[in-house]
Amino acid sequence: MDIRPTPDTAAMVSALNVLFEPTDIIELRAFAKGRKRTDAGYFDADHREELAAHAARLNNTGAAVYITLNSIDPQLLGRYCNRVQEFADATATDANVTRRRWLLVDLDPKRPKNTAATNEQVAKAKALASEIYAFLRESGWPSPIVAESGNGFHLLFRLDMANDDAARELIKGALIGLAAMFDTADVQIDTAVFNAGRITKLYGTVATKGDHTELAPWRLSQLVKVPAREAVVTPEQLQALHVVKQPGQQPTHASQPYTGRFSLPDFLNRLGIDYEHDRHDGRDRYKLEHCPFNAEHGKGEAAIFQNANGALGFKCQHNTCAGHGWQDVRALLDGPKETRQPPAMDFTGLTAGKGQGSAPQADTPRFNLAERTAARLFKGTPPAQQWLVEGIYPLGKVALLASPPGVGKSFLALDLARKAAGRYSSDFPAVSFGGIVRGYGRTIYVSAEDDEPELHRRLYSLMAGDAMPDRLHVLSLPDVGHFGVIETDPHTRDLRPTAAWLALTEEIRELADVRLIVLDTLQALSTGDTNDAAAVQPLMNQCSQLAAATGATVLLLHHVAKGSTKEIKTALDAAEAIRGSGGITGSARTAYVLWPPSDGGRKICETLNEPYTEGAIAIGLVAKANGAARRDRSFFLRDSTGLLRDVTQRYQSLIGDDAESLQAELLAAIGSAWQQGAPFAASHGTNGLHTRRFELPEPFHDKPRPWFDEQIGAMFTAKQIKRAKQGRGFNLAPFEAVETPEELAA
C-alpha cells in the first residue's frame, strides 16, 4: 500500500538554521491548493519551531509552503509578528530584501501541468544536477547545498551581494548561461528565479502538486547535502557564465541586448511559456500557461495584454506578483530598457494631412480586417463602462476640463487627483465634480504653470492636516524644465512628439495602477496654435494613446473663449464655448465646462444664505459625452481654501423641493411674458415653456418637460392660468387676464 509522506517539522527547523543567520527574519508563505489564497507570516529566530508548526498545519491541508530565501527587512516582522495571517494582503517584495545570500539553481523536469514528477523524471533532474555540480566545482566554485525540491533538485550557492541592479543582472545572466549549456529536452534550469524576493520550497514540507498517485507520488522536500561553510560565489564567477555556450550554438536572445523592432509573437516564442489567445475588454489577451515569475501561479492566473494601439501590459492575479508589470516581463529576456537599442522611431501618419494616400511601408502591420467581424469580436454582453468619476470622467479616455481663467479648475483637478490617490482619512465616499470617485490608484499631476511651492501650498490646504498622498505623483515643469508634447522636425517640417514627452509617457506606463493623468494646461503644453486642427490633432492623438495604454483618464485642463460663458444655456452652448479647434473637443471622450453665473452668483449665494463675494459661485456641466453621462448641472461654492465645493444637493434642496415657491415664480414669469407681449405657448414647440426655460431664472434651467407639464396642469386646476386664444394657437395667460395683450394695453 502506497503511503503519503507527511511534513517533518524537525527537518524544517534544521533547514532554517542552515539557510539563515540568527538575526534573520523569515517570511513563511503558503498557497492554498486549488484556490487563489495566500497565507503569510514573519518569524524571528526564537520562533522557528512555531514557523515549522504552522508550515506543517498548512501543508497538511494540501497547501504548497515556501520561505523567502534572502535576508529581508526586519521591520516586516511587524506585519504579521510570529504568526500566520490568512488571506494575507501583503508579502515581501524585491524591495524588501536587504542582502542577497543565495543563488538558487532550480532544476525542474518537464511534465504535464499540475502533476507531480515521476521517479524517472526526478532521476533525470538529479543526474543533471550532478553534472552542473561537477562543472562548477571544476570551475572553482564553492560546494553548494544540494536539496530535493519534491519534484526536482536545487543547488544553493552562498552569496554576499547588495540587492541592486548590478547583482540582479549578474545572477540573471549566470542562470541564462547555465541554461544555455545544460538544459535538455527533459530537464530545464528555471531562469526566472533571479529576483531578490524569490521564494523557495521550505525543505521538510511535502510537494503536493496534483494528486498523489503511484506513478507520480508526492515527496518530502529535503536537504540532501550540506557542506561545511565555504567562501561565497564571486561576481567574477557569475560574470564568467554570461558568455558560456555550447560549441556552435548561437547566443540566446536572452543574453543579448535587444536591437530590433519588437514583435510580440516573437517574444512569446522566446519566452517559452505556452499560451492561449482570446479577446477581452477590447484587447488581445495571451493567457499564459504559468506566470513567468512563479510557475506555481498556473494557467488563467497570468496574462499579457495588447491594446489596439499596440500598448502592452501584464498582470498576475497573485498578490506576490502585484509589483510586476510588462517592463519586468520584457526584462526577463531583453534586459532593462536602458540596454536595448530600439529602431528609429516611425512617425508616419502622426501629422494630420501628410502622407495620406501613400502606399504602406513593408513593415506596416496588417489590420487583418477580414477576421475583424462583429461576430468574432463581440461575444456576450459588452463590458460595463469603468469610471474615474461616475457619470463624469470615464477611465481609459481623454477628457477636457475647461473654464475661464480664475474659476478654479486647477485646484479642482488637483483635489480630484488627491482623492483618486485614495490615501486620506476623511471625505469617504469621495465626491468630485458632483459624482462619486470610482477609480482609485496612482495619479499624476503635470503642471506647466505652477511651481512646486505653489502646488505644495494648494495640497497642504486640501489635505487639512492629513498625510500627503504617496500615490499622487507631481511634476512641475517650472522646476524641471518646460517642454511641449509636439514639436516640428527641423528637417522634414513634420510634427512629432518631443523627446521629453516620450520619456515622460514611458515613465508613466511603467507605474502600476495609474488612474488619472492631469495635464495643466493644454495651451501651455502645446507648441502650436490651438485654433489650427493640424497642430492640435497630433497632441490629442498622443493623449489618446496614453489613455489607452494606461487605462487612465487623461484630463486636459483648457480655457473657454472670452465672453462665451455669458450665453451658456445648454450643453451645446458649453461645448461651443471651449477655446480652439473643434478637434480638441472632438478628440475628447468627455468635456466638462465650468463658468460663473451671469449675475456673478449673487442669487445663488442668497439662496444658500452665504455671503456674496466675486467668484464665489461656479456652475458645471458635462458639455460633451460619448455614451452614458450625467446631464444635469452642478453648483459649486468656493470655500476658505479656494476650492470649489459641490453644493448641488444643498442648493436643489432649497429651491427644487419648494414646489409652492417655484410655482409662484413660474406664475409670475408667465404673467410677465404675457404683459410684455411675448407670451409662452400653451403647447410644446419652439415657443413653449420648456423650450424657452432659459429665459426663466436659473432653478428652471434643468427642469425636464414633464415637470413643466405637471406645474402647468396644477395651475390650470387652481385657476391661476388659462389658455388664451391668439391667432391660430393658444398661449398661457394669467387667469384674470383679458384675451389679448392689445386689449390689456388698452
Secondary structure, DSSP 8 states (H G I E B T S, - for coil): --------HHHHHHHHHHHS-TT--EEEEEE-TTSS-EEEEEE-GGGHHHHHHHHHHHHHTT-EEEEE-SEE-GGGGGTSBTSEETT-S----GGGEEEEEEEEEEEEE---TT----HHHHHHHHHHHHHHHHHHHHTT----EEEE-SSSEEEEEEEEE-SSHHHHHHHHHHHHHHHHHH--SSEEE-TTTTSTT-EEE-TTSEE--S---SSS--EE-EEEE---------HHHHHHGGG---TT----GGGS---S---HHHHHHHHT--EEEEEETTEEEEEESS-SS-TTS-TTSEEEEE-TTS-EEEEESSGGGTT--HHHHHHHHH--GGG--------TT-STTSSTT----TT-----GGG--HHHH--SS-----EEETTTEETTSEEEEEE-TTS-HHHHHHHHHHHHHT--SSS-S-EETTEEB---SEEEEEESS--HHHHHHHHHHHHTTS---TTEEEEEHHHH----SEEE-TTT--EEE-HHHHHHHHHHHHSSSEEEEEEE-HHHH-SS-TT-HHHHHHHHHHHHHHHHHH--EEEEEEEB-TTGGGG--SHHHHHHHB-S-HHHHHH-SEEEEEE--TTTTHHHHHHHT----TT-EEEEEEEEESSS---S-EEEEE-TTS-EEE-HHHHHHHHTS-HHHHHHHHHHHHHHHHHTT---BSSSSTTBTTTTGGGS-GGGTT--HHHHHHHHHHHHHTTSEEEEEETTEEEEEETT--SSHHHHH-
